[in-house]
């Protein structure tokens, strides 16, 4: 099955919120301390405006749900996903981090759409529902992620794409996009 290329479909299905699960072996005091230091660093950097990331108040000191070891969760909206991903990639130390989107398909989010920063852990997916009726919505008061407003309209995106193609036409190493179906721009 070919990936979708209809701009409206792709924009409407874009993932807006993510979870980072920081794992530590619950019987390893050094890993537990390292995980809490990373959590405190994320909280300080959020306070200082480096990114929007919301660690859950609770730190699980043992397996819970699909997570096989101690862990805690950090929620991130798509608006600052790259910044928090970069920070955690560089500063995770010896910890492993499960990254997954938040969609209606919770099991697929954890099993198929996931990524790992560091070594992966086996998950117990039997604890997760296959599908929820609603998109998970966290921290709507921030008006980010699924609660945020769309910043670019379809016509604005088409114009932006055309401008990027024009600029990249002079770059020898950049692949060229195929011609656009002109019915899209009407």
Backbone as CSV, one residue per row, in Angstrom:
resi,resn,N_x,N_y,N_z,CA_x,CA_y,CA_z,C_x,C_y,C_z
1,UNK,0.852,-1.180,0.000,0.000,0.000,0.000,0.897,1.243,0.000
2,UNK,0.649,2.138,-0.915,1.443,3.356,-1.025,1.071,4.339,0.084
3,UNK,2.055,5.051,0.615,1.725,6.064,1.625,0.886,7.181,1.011
4,UNK,-0.008,7.775,1.797,-0.866,8.840,1.253,-0.051,10.074,0.878
5,UNK,-0.498,10.755,-0.158,0.141,12.009,-0.561,-0.867,13.139,-0.731
6,UNK,-2.142,12.871,-0.455,-3.150,13.927,-0.501,-2.892,14.868,0.673
7,UNK,-2.605,16.131,0.382,-2.200,17.092,1.403,-3.220,17.219,2.529
8,UNK,-4.494,17.333,2.195,-5.533,17.487,3.228,-5.570,16.267,4.145
9,UNK,-5.522,15.074,3.581,-5.531,13.839,4.372,-4.319,13.771,5.294
10,UNK,-3.163,14.103,4.771,-1.931,14.044,5.566,-1.972,15.062,6.692
11,UNK,-2.395,16.276,6.400,-2.453,17.323,7.432,-3.458,16.940,8.525
12,UNK,-4.613,16.427,8.119,-5.644,16.067,9.101,-5.259,14.866,9.960
13,UNK,-4.355,14.021,9.486,-3.961,12.842,10.257,-2.648,13.049,11.016
14,UNK,-2.120,14.250,10.965,-0.841,14.523,11.629,-0.942,14.280,13.135
15,UNK,0.077,13.671,13.690,0.132,13.408,15.127,0.500,14.695,15.833
16,UNK,-0.260,15.031,16.865,-0.085,16.314,17.547,0.491,16.192,18.959
17,UNK,0.468,14.977,19.537,0.963,14.805,20.901,1.742,13.495,21.001
18,UNK,2.731,13.491,21.892,3.660,12.368,22.031,3.921,12.060,23.496
19,UNK,4.302,10.822,23.749,4.794,10.419,25.072,6.228,9.938,24.956
20,UNK,7.010,10.321,25.926,8.344,9.770,26.141,8.257,9.022,27.474
21,UNK,8.592,7.745,27.493,8.613,6.970,28.740,10.073,6.686,29.076
22,UNK,10.532,7.249,30.165,11.914,7.074,30.606,11.943,5.840,31.496
23,UNK,12.754,4.853,31.118,12.821,3.573,31.824,14.049,3.514,32.720
24,UNK,13.870,2.871,33.874,14.990,2.569,34.767,14.680,1.246,35.470
25,UNK,15.715,0.473,35.733,15.519,-0.773,36.480,15.242,-0.410,37.930
26,UNK,14.082,-0.800,38.402,13.616,-0.352,39.710,14.506,-0.787,40.865
27,UNK,15.301,-1.834,40.702,16.195,-2.283,41.772,17.600,-1.710,41.632
28,UNK,17.774,-0.807,40.694,19.079,-0.200,40.461,19.007,1.260,40.936
29,UNK,19.548,1.506,42.137,19.447,2.841,42.750,20.113,3.908,41.890
30,UNK,21.212,3.573,41.238,21.908,4.557,40.398,21.054,4.946,39.191
31,UNK,20.424,3.975,38.534,19.547,4.281,37.397,18.334,5.088,37.844
32,UNK,17.761,4.718,38.982,16.603,5.450,39.501,16.986,6.919,39.746
33,UNK,18.137,7.132,40.373,18.607,8.502,40.627,18.867,9.243,39.321
34,UNK,19.465,8.556,38.341,19.742,9.165,37.038,18.433,9.587,36.356
35,UNK,17.406,8.731,36.445,16.107,9.046,35.850,15.481,10.271,36.515
36,UNK,15.592,10.356,37.835,15.020,11.510,38.541,15.803,12.794,38.251
37,UNK,17.117,12.685,38.070,17.912,13.863,37.695,17.494,14.371,36.320
38,UNK,17.261,13.443,35.383,16.821,13.832,34.044,15.440,14.495,34.117
39,UNK,14.567,13.947,34.917,13.228,14.529,35.094,13.322,15.955,35.644
40,UNK,14.143,16.145,36.660,14.318,17.486,37.238,14.901,18.454,36.216
41,UNK,15.834,17.976,35.392,16.424,18.831,34.357,15.358,19.253,33.346
42,UNK,14.498,18.317,32.946,13.417,18.638,32.005,12.479,19.674,32.623
43,UNK,12.158,19.507,33.894,11.282,20.478,34.561,11.912,21.867,34.621
44,UNK,13.202,21.939,34.921,13.876,23.248,34.950,13.899,23.885,33.569
45,UNK,14.195,23.091,32.556,14.258,23.629,31.192,12.882,24.046,30.684
46,UNK,11.847,23.309,31.074,10.492,23.753,30.724,10.202,25.096,31.373
47,UNK,10.532,25.206,32.647,10.319,26.469,33.374,11.030,27.617,32.679
48,UNK,12.222,27.349,32.139,13.030,28.392,31.507,12.700,28.598,30.032
49,UNK,11.738,27.836,29.493,11.280,28.067,28.127,12.017,27.316,27.040
50,UNK,12.831,26.321,27.389,13.549,25.566,26.357,12.586,24.769,25.484
51,UNK,11.534,24.250,26.086,10.540,23.454,25.379,9.328,23.281,26.278
52,UNK,8.244,22.806,25.683,7.072,22.425,26.465,7.129,20.910,26.607
53,UNK,7.255,20.453,27.827,7.267,19.028,28.137,6.679,18.888,29.533
54,UNK,5.759,17.944,29.696,5.081,17.807,30.984,5.314,16.406,31.532
55,UNK,6.290,16.255,32.432,6.425,14.965,33.109,5.220,14.739,34.011
56,UNK,4.704,13.522,33.980,3.630,13.162,34.892,4.147,13.257,36.318
57,UNK,3.303,13.657,37.226,3.702,13.791,38.630,4.198,12.450,39.187
58,UNK,3.522,11.371,38.798,3.832,10.043,39.324,5.067,9.437,38.647
59,UNK,5.954,8.874,39.456,7.068,8.070,38.965,6.766,6.636,39.380
60,UNK,6.672,5.744,38.409,6.355,4.347,38.692,7.623,3.622,39.121
61,UNK,7.641,3.119,40.326,8.841,2.454,40.839,8.886,0.977,40.476
62,UNK,7.942,0.524,39.688,7.920,-0.854,39.213,7.131,-0.939,37.928
63,UNK,6.999,-2.130,37.368,6.224,-2.296,36.132,4.786,-1.823,36.308
64,UNK,4.269,-1.207,35.269,2.865,-0.774,35.267,2.393,-0.731,33.817
65,UNK,1.177,-1.201,33.581,0.648,-1.231,32.215,1.572,-2.015,31.309
66,UNK,1.883,-1.490,30.149,2.753,-2.217,29.222,4.245,-2.093,29.568
67,UNK,4.560,-1.260,30.532,5.962,-0.931,30.824,6.556,-1.943,31.807
68,UNK,7.648,-2.633,31.418,8.163,-3.762,32.191,9.071,-3.400,33.365
69,UNK,9.427,-2.138,33.493,10.341,-1.703,34.559,9.853,-0.363,35.102
70,UNK,10.574,0.190,36.062,10.249,1.512,36.561,10.270,2.525,35.424
71,UNK,9.404,3.518,35.534,9.322,4.486,34.439,8.563,5.728,34.887
72,UNK,8.676,6.754,34.063,7.769,7.889,34.164,7.541,8.404,32.763
73,UNK,6.477,9.175,32.635,6.040,9.645,31.325,6.270,11.140,31.201
74,UNK,6.680,11.543,30.003,6.749,12.967,29.662,5.864,13.171,28.437
75,UNK,4.890,14.074,28.564,4.033,14.450,27.440,4.688,15.604,26.706
76,UNK,4.624,15.564,25.370,5.146,16.669,24.567,4.216,16.921,23.391
77,UNK,3.892,18.188,23.138,3.102,18.514,21.949,4.015,18.523,20.722
78,UNK,3.418,18.368,19.559,4.222,18.360,18.328,5.013,19.660,18.161
79,UNK,4.492,20.757,18.705,5.164,22.054,18.547,6.579,22.056,19.123
80,UNK,6.845,21.242,20.150,8.196,21.220,20.728,8.789,19.809,20.749
81,UNK,8.185,18.895,19.989,8.670,17.510,19.954,10.157,17.438,19.606
82,UNK,10.559,18.127,18.575,11.955,18.073,18.132,12.918,18.528,19.225
83,UNK,12.561,19.578,19.933,13.448,20.095,20.992,13.601,19.101,22.132
84,UNK,12.501,18.509,22.594,12.598,17.558,23.703,13.249,16.262,23.235
85,UNK,12.961,15.820,22.010,13.609,14.617,21.470,15.120,14.828,21.409
86,UNK,15.535,15.972,20.912,16.976,16.278,20.836,17.606,16.266,22.219
87,UNK,16.957,16.934,23.155,17.508,17.013,24.511,17.638,15.621,25.135
88,UNK,16.584,14.825,25.034,16.634,13.492,25.640,17.627,12.580,24.924
89,UNK,17.758,12.712,23.618,18.738,11.901,22.877,20.155,12.172,23.363
90,UNK,20.464,13.412,23.590,21.818,13.801,24.002,22.063,13.526,25.478
91,UNK,21.039,13.644,26.308,21.232,13.648,27.764,20.608,12.466,28.495
92,UNK,20.254,11.384,27.801,19.608,10.242,28.440,20.552,9.435,29.313
93,UNK,21.859,9.614,29.159,22.811,8.821,29.925,22.668,7.353,29.575
94,UNK,22.514,6.495,30.580,22.388,5.056,30.341,20.930,4.605,30.264
95,UNK,19.991,5.542,30.294,18.568,5.212,30.329,18.024,4.927,28.931
96,UNK,16.991,4.114,28.871,16.268,3.868,27.623,14.968,4.655,27.657
97,UNK,14.560,5.128,26.481,13.357,5.950,26.394,12.484,5.437,25.251
98,UNK,11.252,5.071,25.592,10.244,4.707,24.603,9.553,5.994,24.160
99,UNK,9.467,6.207,22.855,8.780,7.371,22.290,7.618,6.840,21.453
100,UNK,6.422,7.372,21.682,5.290,6.938,20.864,4.290,8.084,20.715
101,UNK,3.557,8.065,19.597,2.525,9.084,19.379,1.298,8.784,20.213
102,UNK,0.447,9.781,20.346,-0.855,9.611,20.982,-1.922,9.706,19.899
103,UNK,-2.546,8.569,19.615,-3.652,8.518,18.662,-4.746,7.656,19.279
104,UNK,-5.777,7.396,18.505,-6.851,6.515,18.976,-6.383,5.065,19.079
105,UNK,-5.331,4.722,18.369,-4.844,3.338,18.295,-3.697,3.118,19.278
106,UNK,-4.049,2.970,20.557,-3.033,2.905,21.607,-2.069,1.734,21.430
107,UNK,-2.588,0.576,21.075,-1.692,-0.576,20.927,-0.721,-0.356,19.765
108,UNK,-1.219,0.128,18.643,-0.347,0.399,17.500,0.675,1.487,17.840
109,UNK,0.263,2.483,18.617,1.195,3.540,19.022,2.392,2.960,19.770
110,UNK,2.131,1.994,20.652,3.194,1.400,21.467,3.969,0.304,20.723
111,UNK,3.315,-0.361,19.762,3.913,-1.530,19.110,4.517,-1.236,17.741
112,UNK,3.803,-0.471,16.929,4.205,-0.277,15.533,4.759,1.120,15.278
113,UNK,4.176,2.113,15.899,4.548,3.515,15.648,5.565,4.035,16.656
114,UNK,6.155,3.155,17.403,7.073,3.582,18.460,8.498,3.749,17.955
115,UNK,9.305,4.356,18.771,10.743,4.483,18.521,11.436,4.391,19.879
116,UNK,12.682,4.081,19.853,13.460,3.975,21.091,14.679,4.870,21.007
117,UNK,14.961,5.518,22.106,16.236,6.213,22.283,16.978,5.323,23.276
118,UNK,17.982,4.639,22.807,18.657,3.647,23.634,18.067,2.268,23.368
119,UNK,18.555,1.254,24.098,18.068,-0.113,23.882,16.577,-0.237,24.191
120,UNK,15.896,-1.100,23.429,14.463,-1.301,23.632,14.204,-2.317,24.740
121,UNK,12.985,-2.278,25.245,12.505,-3.212,26.258,11.270,-3.906,25.686
122,UNK,11.028,-5.174,26.040,9.779,-5.815,25.595,8.605,-5.238,26.375
123,UNK,7.525,-4.945,25.684,6.325,-4.382,26.311,5.244,-5.442,26.445
124,UNK,4.383,-5.308,27.434,3.226,-6.183,27.604,2.027,-5.477,26.988
125,UNK,1.821,-5.696,25.707,0.781,-4.986,24.966,-0.622,-5.472,25.309
126,UNK,-0.745,-6.589,26.010,-2.064,-7.104,26.365,-2.811,-6.161,27.305
127,UNK,-2.102,-5.252,27.938,-2.737,-4.312,28.872,-3.364,-3.118,28.162
128,UNK,-3.136,-2.986,26.863,-3.610,-1.807,26.122,-4.839,-2.126,25.281
129,UNK,-5.800,-1.207,25.238,-6.938,-1.393,24.325,-6.457,-1.222,22.885
130,UNK,-7.164,-1.872,21.967,-6.797,-1.738,20.560,-7.059,-0.325,20.051
131,UNK,-8.216,0.219,20.401,-8.606,1.526,19.864,-9.512,2.247,20.854
132,UNK,-9.339,3.538,20.944,-10.199,4.392,21.768,-11.151,5.147,20.859
133,UNK,-12.259,5.573,21.411,-13.217,6.348,20.626,-12.730,7.771,20.373
134,UNK,-11.919,8.287,21.286,-11.479,9.671,21.184,-9.962,9.768,21.104
135,UNK,-9.492,10.814,20.476,-8.059,11.104,20.475,-7.679,11.496,21.892
136,UNK,-6.596,10.920,22.416,-6.191,11.318,23.770,-5.842,12.803,23.794
137,UNK,-6.379,13.503,24.748,-6.180,14.943,24.839,-5.594,15.239,26.210
138,UNK,-4.360,15.688,26.228,-3.716,16.000,27.495,-3.392,17.485,27.556
139,UNK,-3.590,18.068,28.720,-3.246,19.458,29.006,-3.847,20.444,28.006
140,UNK,-5.174,20.379,27.784,-5.803,21.316,26.840,-5.629,22.772,27.251
141,UNK,-5.372,23.027,28.524,-5.169,24.406,28.981,-3.960,25.052,28.308
142,UNK,-3.016,24.260,27.831,-1.835,24.811,27.148,-2.140,25.242,25.711
143,UNK,-3.248,24.781,25.155,-3.640,25.066,23.770,-2.530,24.703,22.785
144,UNK,-1.939,23.538,23.019,-0.929,22.975,22.133,-1.361,21.566,21.759
145,UNK,-0.653,20.950,20.844,-1.011,19.599,20.439,-2.397,19.592,19.810
146,UNK,-3.217,18.600,20.187,-4.566,18.503,19.619,-5.447,19.677,20.017
147,UNK,-5.106,20.379,21.082,-5.881,21.542,21.521,-5.440,22.832,20.847
148,UNK,-4.365,22.794,20.082,-3.829,23.988,19.431,-4.602,24.341,18.175
149,UNK,-4.329,25.499,17.693,-4.953,25.956,16.455,-3.999,25.678,15.288
150,UNK,-4.588,25.322,14.147,-3.777,25.071,12.951,-3.114,26.386,12.531
151,UNK,-1.824,26.352,12.303,-1.106,27.589,11.999,-1.034,27.887,10.508
152,UNK,-1.027,26.864,9.664,-0.954,27.080,8.222,-2.163,26.459,7.528
153,UNK,-2.793,27.210,6.649,-3.900,26.691,5.858,-3.330,25.837,4.728
154,UNK,-4.195,25.092,4.053,-3.755,24.280,2.905,-3.145,25.184,1.821
155,UNK,-3.787,26.299,1.425,-3.155,27.170,0.417,-1.786,27.711,0.880
156,UNK,-1.661,28.036,2.156,-0.370,28.520,2.664,0.688,27.413,2.588
157,UNK,0.285,26.191,2.880,1.231,25.073,2.788,1.661,24.840,1.342
158,UNK,0.702,24.938,0.418,1.036,24.769,-1.002,2.036,25.832,-1.452
159,UNK,1.825,27.059,-1.021,2.747,28.142,-1.382,4.123,27.916,-0.770
160,UNK,4.151,27.514,0.502,5.419,27.226,1.165,6.171,26.119,0.432
161,UNK,5.456,25.047,0.084,6.086,23.946,-0.647,6.661,24.394,-1.984
162,UNK,5.916,25.219,-2.697,6.404,25.735,-3.984,7.664,26.574,-3.796
163,UNK,7.673,27.398,-2.762,8.858,28.222,-2.488,10.073,27.358,-2.159
164,UNK,9.871,26.319,-1.369,10.984,25.421,-1.023,11.497,24.724,-2.275
165,UNK,10.592,24.253,-3.133,11.012,23.599,-4.381,11.821,24.561,-5.258
166,UNK,11.378,25.806,-5.315,12.080,26.816,-6.106,13.502,27.022,-5.581
167,UNK,13.632,27.160,-4.273,14.948,27.376,-3.652,15.849,26.164,-3.868
168,UNK,15.290,24.965,-3.687,16.103,23.749,-3.799,16.460,23.392,-5.240
169,UNK,15.826,24.026,-6.209,16.150,23.752,-7.612,17.619,24.019,-7.904
170,UNK,18.244,24.907,-7.129,19.658,25.212,-7.318,20.601,24.319,-6.528
171,UNK,20.076,23.396,-5.775,20.900,22.490,-4.960,21.074,21.164,-5.694
172,UNK,22.310,20.841,-6.082,22.570,19.628,-6.869,22.201,18.346,-6.136
173,UNK,22.370,18.293,-4.838,22.160,17.060,-4.082,20.713,16.842,-3.637
174,UNK,19.860,17.852,-3.774,18.478,17.727,-3.311,17.619,17.028,-4.361
175,UNK,16.863,16.012,-3.932,15.942,15.322,-4.838,14.817,16.275,-5.228
176,UNK,14.328,16.114,-6.436,13.246,16.954,-6.950,11.902,16.286,-6.690
177,UNK,10.915,17.062,-6.315,9.558,16.543,-6.153,8.932,16.376,-7.529
178,UNK,8.055,15.379,-7.690,7.346,15.253,-8.972,6.412,16.437,-9.162
179,UNK,6.015,16.699,-10.411,5.091,17.813,-10.669,3.805,17.638,-9.859
180,UNK,3.250,18.766,-9.446,2.009,18.768,-8.663,0.813,18.607,-9.585
181,UNK,-0.171,17.869,-9.102,-1.458,17.796,-9.768,-2.122,19.142,-9.539
182,UNK,-2.296,19.933,-10.560,-2.766,21.313,-10.432,-4.174,21.436,-9.860
183,UNK,-4.942,20.339,-9.795,-6.285,20.423,-9.207,-6.199,20.698,-7.703
184,UNK,-5.035,20.406,-7.087,-4.867,20.653,-5.648,-4.837,22.131,-5.313
185,UNK,-4.290,22.937,-6.176,-4.092,24.349,-5.861,-5.327,25.199,-6.153
186,UNK,-6.406,24.583,-6.564,-7.632,25.341,-6.868,-8.573,25.340,-5.706
